Amino acid sequence: MRESIKKAICPVCGRKLGDHVPDMESVLAELSYDGKDIRIVTPEVVMEADFDHALDEEGFTLDEPHPLVAVIKIRFDSSGKGTSYQVLKILEGVDNE
């Protein structure tokens, strides 16, 4: 699963994103961070996760970091645990500055 994420290409600069695409654990942690109860109603959810492409594949800072959006599909089992994760596409994000 993580291997396919590592192959994702940035739509802005064309570089590989490597480990910098949000993974299932970080997305689920972000959802529950504010302490509110979350209930999974359908077994499959498509969501968007904003993130910054600030580092290259080797971990060096880019000269021109830029915002991106990962469109993600997560499947859940009957207990609400994430069982599969797929990055459907990476989109150019909006710079809010």
PyMOL commands that set and color helices and strands:
alter all, ss='L'
color gray80, all
select helices_A, chain A and resi 2-6+18-20+24-32
alter helices_A, ss='H'
color red, helices_A
select strands_A, chain A and resi 44-55+61-76+82-92
alter strands_A, ss='S'
color yellow, strands_A
deselect
rebuild
show_as cartoon
